[in-house]
Amino acid sequence: MPPGTPLRFGGGPGKEHGVFTADHQEVGTLNFSSNPKAIGLTIATATGAADKVWFEYIGPGDLVNV
């Protein structure tokens, strides 16, 4: 994906770890488990690298289960 391409995390049942383009094309998977109770906003963009994305989580609680 070109750097700066907006991305979505999660795509519904069975696709919780998917990474998708804005038009819902699956382009990868996350290598961490996100907190299903997270209610904040995740802003994700492609970095241009095949195995990395940039993301920021804004909201209460934690996005990543540890």
ZIJOLIN-V118241 format. One record per residue. N is the residue number from 1. RES is the residue in one letter. D_FIRST is the distance of its C-alpha to the first C-alpha in Angstrom with 1 decimal. Layout:
BEGIN
N;RES;D_FIRST  N;RES;D_FIRST
END
This chain:
BEGIN
1;M;0.0  2;P;3.8  3;P;6.4  4;G;8.4  5;T;6.6  6;P;9.4  7;L;9.6  8;R;12.9  9;F;14.8  10;G;17.3  11;G;18.2  12;G;21.9  13;P;24.4  14;G;23.1  15;K;19.5  16;E;20.2  17;H;17.7  18;G;14.8  19;V;11.4  20;F;10.7  21;T;9.0  22;A;11.9  23;D;13.3  24;H;13.7  25;Q;11.6  26;E;11.5  27;V;8.4  28;G;10.4  29;T;13.6  30;L;15.2  31;N;17.7  32;F;20.2  33;S;22.4  34;S;22.3  35;N;25.6  36;P;26.4  37;K;28.8  38;A;26.3  39;I;26.8  40;G;24.9  41;L;21.7  42;T;18.3  43;I;15.8  44;A;12.3  45;T;9.2  46;A;6.1  47;T;7.6  48;G;5.6  49;A;7.7  50;A;7.5  51;D;10.2  52;K;10.2  53;V;9.6  54;W;12.2  55;F;14.6  56;E;18.1  57;Y;20.8  58;I;23.6  59;G;26.6  60;P;29.6  61;G;29.5  62;D;27.0  63;L;23.5  64;V;23.7  65;N;26.7  66;V;28.4
END
